[in-house]
Amino acid sequence: MASYCQGLRSLLSLYKSNPKITNIFISNFSWTRRLSSSNFPSQFERIGFIGLGNMGSRMCNNLIKAGYNVAVHDVNLDVMKMFSEKGILTKDSPFEVAKASDVVITMLPSSSHVIDVYTGPKGLLHGGDRLRPWLFIDSSTIDPQTSRKLSVAISGCTLKREEGGWENPAMLDAPVSGGVLAAETGSLTFMVGGPEEAYMAAKPLFHSMGKNTIYCGGAGNGSTAKICNNLAMAVSMLGVSEAFALGQSLGIAASTLTKIFNSSSARCWSSDSYNPVPGVMDGVPASRNYDGGFSSKLMAKDLNLAAASAKEVSLTFPLTTLAEEIFTELNNAGYGTKDFSCVFRHYYSGKDEQ
């Protein structure tokens, strides 16, 4: 197993040193040849869930409510105790989860955490190239190339037990949109990349945790969709916040500008659903001192992923670079745990609506 994981880490290192070589490798790898179409199992006897933070814990709870038998793991022992007290099976390591699961779902903070959970000591792949789970679903927001390398490694393994004439496990990258509230209510949107047969088979799981699933194509495309979505969201919030701050400085109320924006060409999610000006809209982070929501720290992380991905394909995106700098500055100024819409107050010095 040491040589197997070392090989995967070497592949990841190879990408960093020469992405064109590994992009060619990935583009020529046939995902579907290793899978027998429509032969994925329809039943999910036991689901493993790793990563029980603000999002993962709520997603896992919805699986439990839907009647699935779940085994969980997290590095936070207090969270593990909470699930254990509810009668949920807890495991000491990702490897132990894999041994007990038909499907494993991961929801982790970063690419490095995902790599460690899959390939590290007592990781999901610790048992070598013969695996029990037939499907791995990673809902973390990470860079597309890490998703693709892991998918290659997993699809190259075999299963300890054959079912329905297929031999190889599969991986889906399935990051989510909607935030903590949508995770709580089971109304997340999943952006899914990977083998389409696996996506179709996994739909019951997705529908237990969310209301929308969008198939994005091959491995890594779900991760790509997520960082593109968050890039657009960040730039939109910056534009709206800047316009509100300018309007206030020139003597027009943000509530008036909001009415104008939302009935004209400036209308967008940041103006009509997630307004950043305190006092304009109820039920959004701006109405509660920017607590809750999507943190500035996570936005800075996702913009870093977008900037790195653009660099990998030799593209220059000035708005991505500037947005990353602004949200990194917010994080360094001590506002990392505040919702990213706090950029209106703490970067543009916008005023509350009276």
C-alpha positions as a Markdown table, in Angstrom:
| # | Residue | x | y | z |
|---|---|---|---|---|
| 1 | Met | 0.0 | 0.0 | 0.0 |
| 2 | Ala | 2.9 | 2.4 | 0.7 |
| 3 | Ser | 4.0 | 2.1 | -2.9 |
| 4 | Tyr | 0.5 | 2.6 | -4.1 |
| 5 | Cys | -0.1 | 5.9 | -2.2 |
| 6 | Gln | 3.4 | 7.0 | -3.0 |
| 7 | Gly | 2.6 | 6.5 | -6.7 |
| 8 | Leu | -0.5 | 8.7 | -6.3 |
| 9 | Arg | 1.4 | 11.4 | -4.5 |
| 10 | Ser | 4.0 | 11.2 | -7.3 |
| 11 | Leu | 1.3 | 11.8 | -9.8 |
| 12 | Leu | 0.0 | 14.8 | -7.9 |
| 13 | Ser | 3.6 | 16.1 | -7.7 |
| 14 | Leu | 4.1 | 15.5 | -11.5 |
| 15 | Tyr | 1.1 | 17.7 | -12.2 |
| 16 | Lys | 2.5 | 20.6 | -10.2 |
| 17 | Ser | 5.8 | 20.4 | -12.1 |
| 18 | Asn | 4.3 | 19.9 | -15.5 |
| 19 | Pro | 0.5 | 20.2 | -15.7 |
| 20 | Lys | 0.5 | 19.7 | -19.5 |
| 21 | Ile | 1.8 | 16.1 | -19.2 |
| 22 | Thr | -0.8 | 15.0 | -16.7 |
| 23 | Asn | -3.6 | 16.9 | -18.5 |
| 24 | Ile | -2.8 | 14.8 | -21.6 |
| 25 | Phe | -2.8 | 11.7 | -19.4 |
| 26 | Ile | -6.2 | 12.5 | -17.9 |
| 27 | Ser | -7.8 | 13.5 | -21.2 |
| 28 | Asn | -6.7 | 10.2 | -22.7 |
| 29 | Phe | -7.9 | 8.1 | -19.8 |
| 30 | Ser | -11.3 | 6.4 | -20.5 |
| 31 | Trp | -13.5 | 6.7 | -17.5 |
| 32 | Thr | -16.3 | 4.5 | -19.0 |
| 33 | Arg | -14.2 | 1.7 | -20.3 |
| 34 | Arg | -13.6 | 0.5 | -16.8 |
| 35 | Leu | -17.3 | 0.5 | -16.0 |
| 36 | Ser | -20.1 | -1.6 | -17.2 |
| 37 | Ser | -22.9 | 0.8 | -18.1 |
| 38 | Ser | -26.0 | 0.6 | -15.9 |
| 39 | Asn | -24.3 | -2.0 | -13.6 |
| 40 | Phe | -23.9 | 0.2 | -10.5 |
| 41 | Pro | -25.9 | -1.1 | -7.6 |
| 42 | Ser | -29.1 | 0.6 | -6.8 |
| 43 | Gln | -28.9 | -0.2 | -3.1 |
| 44 | Phe | -26.8 | 1.6 | -0.5 |
| 45 | Glu | -26.5 | -0.7 | 2.5 |
| 46 | Arg | -24.1 | 1.5 | 4.5 |
| 47 | Ile | -22.9 | 5.1 | 3.8 |
| 48 | Gly | -19.6 | 6.4 | 5.2 |
| 49 | Phe | -19.4 | 10.1 | 5.9 |
| 50 | Ile | -16.1 | 11.9 | 6.7 |
| 51 | Gly | -16.0 | 15.6 | 7.6 |
| 52 | Leu | -18.7 | 16.7 | 10.1 |
| 53 | Gly | -18.2 | 20.5 | 10.1 |
| 54 | Asn | -20.9 | 23.1 | 9.6 |
| 55 | Met | -21.8 | 21.6 | 6.2 |
| 56 | Gly | -21.0 | 18.0 | 6.6 |
| 57 | Ser | -22.8 | 17.4 | 9.9 |
| 58 | Arg | -26.0 | 18.8 | 8.4 |
| 59 | Met | -25.7 | 16.8 | 5.2 |
| 60 | Cys | -25.0 | 13.7 | 7.2 |
| 61 | Asn | -28.0 | 14.3 | 9.4 |
| 62 | Asn | -30.2 | 14.5 | 6.3 |
| 63 | Leu | -28.9 | 11.1 | 5.1 |
| 64 | Ile | -29.8 | 9.7 | 8.6 |
| 65 | Lys | -33.3 | 11.2 | 8.4 |
| 66 | Ala | -33.7 | 9.6 | 5.0 |
| 67 | Gly | -33.1 | 6.2 | 6.6 |
| 68 | Tyr | -29.6 | 5.4 | 5.5 |
| 69 | Asn | -27.2 | 3.5 | 7.8 |
| 70 | Val | -24.3 | 5.8 | 8.3 |
| 71 | Ala | -20.8 | 5.4 | 9.7 |
| 72 | Val | -18.9 | 8.6 | 10.4 |
| 73 | His | -15.5 | 10.0 | 11.1 |
| 74 | Asp | -14.1 | 13.4 | 12.0 |
| 75 | Val | -11.0 | 14.7 | 13.7 |
| 76 | Asn | -13.2 | 16.7 | 16.2 |
| 77 | Leu | -13.9 | 14.2 | 19.0 |
| 78 | Asp | -16.7 | 16.3 | 20.4 |
| 79 | Val | -18.6 | 16.0 | 17.1 |
| 80 | Met | -18.0 | 12.3 | 17.0 |
| 81 | Lys | -19.4 | 12.0 | 20.5 |
| 82 | Met | -22.5 | 13.9 | 19.5 |
| 83 | Phe | -23.2 | 11.5 | 16.7 |
| 84 | Ser | -22.4 | 8.5 | 18.8 |
| 85 | Glu | -24.9 | 9.6 | 21.4 |
| 86 | Lys | -27.5 | 9.6 | 18.7 |
| 87 | Gly | -26.8 | 6.0 | 18.0 |
| 88 | Ile | -24.7 | 6.6 | 14.9 |
| 89 | Leu | -21.7 | 4.3 | 14.2 |
| 90 | Thr | -18.4 | 6.2 | 14.6 |
| 91 | Lys | -15.0 | 5.1 | 13.3 |
| 92 | Asp | -11.5 | 6.0 | 14.4 |
| 93 | Ser | -10.1 | 6.6 | 10.9 |
| 94 | Pro | -11.1 | 7.1 | 7.2 |
| 95 | Phe | -9.7 | 3.6 | 6.6 |
| 96 | Glu | -12.1 | 2.1 | 9.2 |
| 97 | Val | -15.0 | 4.0 | 7.5 |
| 98 | Ala | -14.0 | 2.5 | 4.1 |
| 99 | Lys | -14.0 | -1.0 | 5.5 |
| 100 | Ala | -17.6 | -0.6 | 6.7 |
| 101 | Ser | -19.1 | 1.3 | 3.8 |
| 102 | Asp | -20.5 | 0.7 | 0.3 |
| 103 | Val | -20.3 | 4.4 | -0.5 |
| 104 | Val | -18.1 | 7.1 | 1.1 |
| 105 | Ile | -18.9 | 10.8 | 1.1 |
| 106 | Thr | -16.2 | 13.4 | 2.1 |
| 107 | Met | -16.8 | 17.0 | 3.0 |
| 108 | Leu | -13.5 | 18.6 | 3.9 |
| 109 | Pro | -11.9 | 22.1 | 4.1 |
| 110 | Ser | -9.2 | 22.0 | 1.4 |
| 111 | Ser | -7.3 | 20.0 | -1.2 |
| 112 | Ser | -4.6 | 19.0 | 1.3 |
| 113 | His | -7.2 | 17.6 | 3.7 |
| 114 | Val | -8.8 | 15.6 | 0.9 |
| 115 | Ile | -5.5 | 14.1 | -0.2 |
| 116 | Asp | -4.6 | 13.2 | 3.4 |
| 117 | Val | -8.0 | 11.5 | 4.0 |
| 118 | Tyr | -7.7 | 9.5 | 0.8 |
| 119 | Thr | -3.9 | 8.7 | 0.7 |
| 120 | Gly | -2.5 | 9.4 | 4.2 |
| 121 | Pro | -1.9 | 7.0 | 7.0 |
| 122 | Lys | -5.1 | 5.1 | 7.7 |
| 123 | Gly | -6.7 | 6.9 | 4.7 |
| 124 | Leu | -9.5 | 5.6 | 2.6 |
| 125 | Leu | -7.0 | 3.9 | 0.2 |
| 126 | His | -4.8 | 2.5 | 3.0 |
| 127 | Gly | -6.0 | -1.0 | 2.2 |
| 128 | Gly | -4.3 | -1.1 | -1.2 |
| 129 | Asp | -5.9 | -1.3 | -4.6 |
| 130 | Arg | -8.7 | -3.6 | -3.6 |
| 131 | Leu | -11.5 | -1.6 | -2.0 |
| 132 | Arg | -14.9 | -2.3 | -0.5 |
| 133 | Pro | -16.7 | 1.0 | -1.4 |
| 134 | Trp | -17.9 | 1.0 | -5.0 |
| 135 | Leu | -18.3 | 4.8 | -5.0 |
| 136 | Phe | -16.5 | 7.8 | -3.4 |
| 137 | Ile | -18.2 | 11.2 | -3.5 |
| 138 | Asp | -16.2 | 14.2 | -2.6 |
| 139 | Ser | -18.2 | 17.3 | -1.9 |
| 140 | Ser | -15.3 | 19.4 | -0.8 |
| 141 | Thr | -14.4 | 22.6 | -2.7 |
| 142 | Ile | -11.0 | 21.8 | -4.1 |
| 143 | Asp | -9.0 | 22.3 | -7.3 |
| 144 | Pro | -10.1 | 20.3 | -10.3 |
| 145 | Gln | -6.8 | 18.6 | -10.9 |
| 146 | Thr | -6.7 | 17.0 | -7.4 |
| 147 | Ser | -10.2 | 15.7 | -8.1 |
| 148 | Arg | -9.0 | 14.3 | -11.4 |
| 149 | Lys | -5.9 | 12.6 | -10.0 |
| 150 | Leu | -7.9 | 10.9 | -7.2 |
| 151 | Ser | -10.5 | 9.8 | -9.7 |
| 152 | Val | -7.8 | 8.2 | -11.9 |
| 153 | Ala | -6.4 | 6.4 | -8.8 |
| 154 | Ile | -9.7 | 5.1 | -7.6 |
| 155 | Ser | -11.0 | 3.9 | -11.0 |
| 156 | Gly | -7.7 | 2.0 | -11.3 |
| 157 | Cys | -8.5 | -0.1 | -8.2 |
| 158 | Thr | -10.7 | -3.2 | -8.0 |
| 159 | Leu | -13.4 | -4.1 | -5.7 |
| 160 | Lys | -13.1 | -6.8 | -3.0 |
| 161 | Arg | -16.4 | -8.2 | -4.1 |
| 162 | Glu | -18.0 | -8.0 | -7.5 |
| 163 | Glu | -21.6 | -7.0 | -8.0 |
| 164 | Gly | -23.5 | -7.0 | -11.2 |
| 165 | Gly | -20.5 | -7.8 | -13.4 |
| 166 | Trp | -18.5 | -4.7 | -12.6 |
| 167 | Glu | -15.1 | -4.6 | -11.0 |
| 168 | Asn | -13.9 | -1.1 | -10.5 |
| 169 | Pro | -15.0 | 1.6 | -8.1 |
| 170 | Ala | -15.7 | 5.2 | -9.2 |
| 171 | Met | -15.4 | 8.7 | -7.8 |
| 172 | Leu | -17.6 | 11.7 | -8.2 |
| 173 | Asp | -16.5 | 15.3 | -7.4 |
| 174 | Ala | -19.8 | 16.9 | -6.2 |
| 175 | Pro | -19.3 | 20.2 | -4.4 |
| 176 | Val | -22.4 | 22.1 | -3.3 |
| 177 | Ser | -23.9 | 25.5 | -3.3 |
| 178 | Gly | -26.4 | 26.9 | -0.9 |
| 179 | Gly | -24.5 | 27.3 | 2.4 |
| 180 | Val | -25.3 | 26.1 | 5.9 |
| 181 | Leu | -29.0 | 26.9 | 5.7 |
| 182 | Ala | -29.5 | 24.8 | 2.6 |
| 183 | Ala | -27.4 | 22.0 | 4.1 |
| 184 | Glu | -29.8 | 22.2 | 7.2 |
| 185 | Thr | -33.0 | 22.1 | 5.1 |
| 186 | Gly | -31.7 | 19.6 | 2.5 |
| 187 | Ser | -32.0 | 22.1 | -0.4 |
| 188 | Leu | -28.4 | 22.1 | -1.6 |
| 189 | Thr | -27.4 | 22.2 | -5.3 |
| 190 | Phe | -24.8 | 19.6 | -6.3 |
| 191 | Met | -22.5 | 20.2 | -9.2 |
| 192 | Val | -21.3 | 16.7 | -10.2 |
| 193 | Gly | -18.3 | 15.5 | -12.2 |
| 194 | Gly | -17.3 | 12.0 | -13.0 |
| 195 | Pro | -18.7 | 8.9 | -14.8 |
| 196 | Glu | -22.3 | 9.5 | -15.7 |
| 197 | Glu | -23.3 | 6.0 | -14.7 |
| 198 | Ala | -22.1 | 6.7 | -11.2 |
| 199 | Tyr | -23.9 | 10.0 | -11.1 |
| 200 | Met | -27.2 | 8.4 | -12.1 |
| 201 | Ala | -26.8 | 5.7 | -9.5 |
| 202 | Ala | -26.0 | 8.2 | -6.8 |
| 203 | Lys | -29.0 | 10.5 | -7.4 |
| 204 | Pro | -31.0 | 9.1 | -4.4 |
| 205 | Leu | -28.1 | 10.1 | -2.1 |
| 206 | Phe | -27.9 | 13.6 | -3.6 |
| 207 | His | -31.7 | 14.0 | -3.4 |
| 208 | Ser | -31.6 | 13.1 | 0.3 |
| 209 | Met | -29.3 | 16.1 | 0.9 |
| 210 | Gly | -30.3 | 18.6 | -1.8 |
| 211 | Lys | -33.0 | 19.7 | -4.2 |
| 212 | Asn | -30.9 | 20.2 | -7.4 |
| 213 | Thr | -28.2 | 18.0 | -9.0 |
| 214 | Ile | -26.5 | 19.2 | -12.2 |
| 215 | Tyr | -24.2 | 16.8 | -14.1 |
| 216 | Cys | -21.2 | 18.7 | -15.3 |
| 217 | Gly | -19.4 | 16.1 | -17.3 |
| 218 | Gly | -16.1 | 14.2 | -16.6 |
| 219 | Ala | -14.0 | 14.0 | -13.5 |
| 220 | Gly | -13.1 | 17.4 | -12.1 |
| 221 | Asn | -15.9 | 19.3 | -13.8 |
| 222 | Gly | -17.9 | 19.5 | -10.6 |
| 223 | Ser | -14.9 | 21.2 | -8.9 |
| 224 | Thr | -14.5 | 23.5 | -11.9 |
| 225 | Ala | -18.1 | 24.5 | -11.8 |
| 226 | Lys | -17.9 | 25.3 | -8.1 |
| 227 | Ile | -14.9 | 27.6 | -8.3 |
| 228 | Cys | -16.3 | 29.4 | -11.4 |
| 229 | Asn | -19.6 | 29.9 | -9.5 |
| 230 | Asn | -17.9 | 31.3 | -6.5 |
| 231 | Leu | -15.6 | 33.5 | -8.6 |
| 232 | Ala | -18.7 | 35.0 | -10.2 |
| 233 | Met | -20.4 | 35.4 | -6.8 |
| 234 | Ala | -17.4 | 37.2 | -5.4 |
| 235 | Val | -17.0 | 39.6 | -8.3 |
| 236 | Ser | -20.7 | 40.3 | -8.2 |
| 237 | Met | -20.7 | 41.1 | -4.5 |
| 238 | Leu | -17.7 | 43.4 | -5.0 |
| 239 | Gly | -19.5 | 45.3 | -7.8 |
| 240 | Val | -22.7 | 45.7 | -5.9 |
| 241 | Ser | -20.9 | 46.8 | -2.7 |
| 242 | Glu | -18.8 | 49.3 | -4.6 |
| 243 | Ala | -21.9 | 50.7 | -6.2 |
| 244 | Phe | -23.8 | 51.0 | -2.9 |
| 245 | Ala | -20.8 | 52.7 | -1.3 |
| 246 | Leu | -20.5 | 55.2 | -4.1 |
| 247 | Gly | -24.2 | 55.9 | -4.1 |
| 248 | Gln | -24.1 | 56.6 | -0.4 |
| 249 | Ser | -21.2 | 58.9 | -0.8 |
| 250 | Leu | -23.1 | 60.8 | -3.5 |
| 251 | Gly | -26.2 | 61.1 | -1.4 |
| 252 | Ile | -28.6 | 58.3 | -2.5 |
| 253 | Ala | -29.9 | 55.7 | 0.0 |
| 254 | Ala | -28.9 | 52.1 | -0.5 |
| 255 | Ser | -32.6 | 51.1 | -0.2 |
| 256 | Thr | -33.4 | 53.4 | -3.1 |
| 257 | Leu | -30.5 | 52.0 | -5.2 |
| 258 | Thr | -31.7 | 48.5 | -4.3 |
| 259 | Lys | -35.1 | 49.2 | -5.8 |
| 260 | Ile | -33.4 | 50.6 | -8.9 |
| 261 | Phe | -31.0 | 47.7 | -9.3 |
| 262 | Asn | -33.7 | 45.1 | -8.8 |
| 263 | Ser | -36.0 | 46.6 | -11.5 |
| 264 | Ser | -33.2 | 47.2 | -14.0 |
| 265 | Ser | -30.1 | 45.7 | -15.6 |
| 266 | Ala | -28.0 | 45.7 | -12.4 |
| 267 | Arg | -30.2 | 43.1 | -10.8 |
| 268 | Cys | -28.3 | 40.1 | -9.4 |
| 269 | Trp | -28.3 | 37.7 | -6.5 |
| 270 | Ser | -26.1 | 40.1 | -4.5 |
| 271 | Ser | -28.7 | 42.8 | -4.8 |
| 272 | Asp | -32.0 | 41.0 | -4.6 |
| 273 | Ser | -31.3 | 38.0 | -2.4 |
| 274 | Tyr | -28.1 | 38.7 | -0.4 |
| 275 | Asn | -28.0 | 42.4 | 0.0 |
| 276 | Pro | -24.8 | 43.5 | 1.8 |
| 277 | Val | -26.1 | 46.7 | 3.3 |
| 278 | Pro | -27.3 | 46.4 | 6.9 |
| 279 | Gly | -30.9 | 47.6 | 7.3 |
| 280 | Val | -32.0 | 47.0 | 3.7 |
| 281 | Met | -33.0 | 43.3 | 3.8 |
| 282 | Asp | -34.0 | 40.9 | 6.6 |
| 283 | Gly | -32.7 | 37.4 | 7.0 |
| 284 | Val | -29.3 | 37.9 | 5.4 |
| 285 | Pro | -25.9 | 38.1 | 7.2 |
| 286 | Ala | -25.9 | 41.9 | 6.8 |
| 287 | Ser | -28.9 | 42.0 | 9.1 |
| 288 | Arg | -27.1 | 40.2 | 11.9 |
| 289 | Asn | -23.6 | 41.9 | 11.9 |
| 290 | Tyr | -22.5 | 39.6 | 9.1 |
| 291 | Asp | -22.5 | 36.5 | 11.3 |
| 292 | Gly | -23.3 | 33.2 | 9.7 |
| 293 | Gly | -23.4 | 32.7 | 5.9 |
| 294 | Phe | -20.3 | 32.1 | 3.8 |
| 295 | Ser | -17.1 | 33.3 | 5.5 |
| 296 | Ser | -14.6 | 35.7 | 4.0 |
| 297 | Lys | -11.9 | 33.1 | 4.8 |
| 298 | Leu | -13.6 | 30.5 | 2.6 |
| 299 | Met | -14.2 | 33.0 | -0.2 |
| 300 | Ala | -10.5 | 33.9 | -0.2 |
| 301 | Lys | -9.6 | 30.2 | -0.3 |
| 302 | Asp | -11.9 | 29.6 | -3.3 |
| 303 | Leu | -10.6 | 32.6 | -5.2 |
| 304 | Asn | -7.1 | 31.3 | -4.6 |
| 305 | Leu | -8.2 | 28.0 | -6.3 |
| 306 | Ala | -9.7 | 30.0 | -9.2 |
| 307 | Ala | -6.5 | 32.1 | -9.6 |
| 308 | Ala | -4.3 | 29.0 | -9.4 |
| 309 | Ser | -6.5 | 27.2 | -12.0 |
| 310 | Ala | -6.3 | 30.2 | -14.3 |
| 311 | Lys | -2.5 | 30.3 | -14.0 |
| 312 | Glu | -2.3 | 26.5 | -14.8 |
| 313 | Val | -3.9 | 27.1 | -18.2 |
| 314 | Ser | -1.9 | 30.4 | -18.8 |
| 315 | Leu | -4.9 | 32.8 | -18.5 |
| 316 | Thr | -4.7 | 36.3 | -17.0 |
| 317 | Phe | -7.9 | 37.2 | -15.1 |
| 318 | Pro | -7.5 | 40.6 | -13.4 |
| 319 | Leu | -10.9 | 40.5 | -11.6 |
| 320 | Thr | -10.0 | 37.1 | -10.1 |
| 321 | Thr | -6.7 | 38.4 | -8.9 |
| 322 | Leu | -8.1 | 41.6 | -7.4 |
| 323 | Ala | -11.0 | 39.8 | -5.7 |
| 324 | Glu | -8.6 | 37.3 | -4.2 |
| 325 | Glu | -6.5 | 40.2 | -2.9 |
| 326 | Ile | -9.5 | 42.0 | -1.4 |
| 327 | Phe | -10.9 | 39.0 | 0.5 |
| 328 | Thr | -7.4 | 38.0 | 1.7 |
| 329 | Glu | -7.0 | 41.5 | 3.0 |
| 330 | Leu | -10.4 | 41.1 | 4.9 |
| 331 | Asn | -9.3 | 37.9 | 6.3 |
| 332 | Asn | -5.9 | 39.3 | 7.5 |
| 333 | Ala | -7.7 | 42.2 | 9.1 |
| 334 | Gly | -9.6 | 39.9 | 11.4 |
| 335 | Tyr | -12.9 | 39.5 | 9.4 |
| 336 | Gly | -12.3 | 36.0 | 8.2 |
| 337 | Thr | -15.2 | 34.5 | 10.1 |
| 338 | Lys | -17.6 | 37.1 | 9.0 |
| 339 | Asp | -19.8 | 36.6 | 5.9 |
| 340 | Phe | -18.1 | 37.6 | 2.7 |
| 341 | Ser | -20.7 | 40.4 | 2.2 |
| 342 | Cys | -19.0 | 42.3 | 5.0 |
| 343 | Val | -16.7 | 43.6 | 2.3 |
| 344 | Phe | -19.3 | 46.4 | 2.0 |
| 345 | Arg | -18.6 | 47.6 | 5.5 |
| 346 | His | -15.0 | 46.6 | 6.2 |
| 347 | Tyr | -13.4 | 47.3 | 2.8 |
| 348 | Tyr | -15.6 | 49.9 | 1.2 |
| 349 | Ser | -16.5 | 51.6 | 4.5 |
| 350 | Gly | -20.2 | 51.5 | 3.6 |
| 351 | Lys | -22.8 | 52.7 | 6.0 |
| 352 | Asp | -25.8 | 51.0 | 7.6 |
| 353 | Glu | -29.2 | 52.0 | 6.2 |
| 354 | Gln | -31.0 | 54.2 | 8.7 |
